[in-house]
């Protein structure tokens, strides 16, 4: 039985019994962690608020070798992003980012880069950053942390920088094809020049700076669609479907 501790952000929680929850965290140094939190649903529990989605905690847990489920021993809440609970749109976006990470990472998977990316997204939301382009930026940065950075500088066929025309992105190879090279790829998506430029710019920024980028709202769906398709193709997992409704359970 190992005793472990770390800083961790709550990705989600679900009831386990009348008094307990199963809580999924993204820890700073130990990837995704899933724990039984005993007694936290009872009225006497003091850690309840710390187990809401996006809350940050210092947690201590025990775990048997080979088990994917540990037991929470201590939970000290270090940060609650207040704005998320007052701003519906901010919470909707935060919930989506938490769910994406929960789906993409298996238990024990994830690096500190994932933690820092999530934290800087939450900090940007807390600071009132616009939410329109955020998911696209997050997905691109996530691809980068996974070593799946799309190649957007040159057309893969003619090696010329695509101009103002619409290019195509091959989601199998992560490469771009310009309009002059019509040879179709098996799985491709159209990207307008503005979207290509915005994506290139995002990928140049650090996780701390990336959410300050501004681009036309109309490019958002293209960027998200492209990053999502690439991530799904290589991650082998279906991302949760987008909806206009917050599905966070309080
Ligand atoms: Zn070309």
Boltz pocket constraint, residues with backbone or C-beta under 6 A from the ligand:
constraints:
  - pocket:
      binder: B
      contacts: [[A, 155], [A, 156], [A, 157], [A, 158], [A, 159], [A, 160], [A, 177], [A, 178], [A, 179], [A, 180], [A, 181]]
      max_distance: 6.0
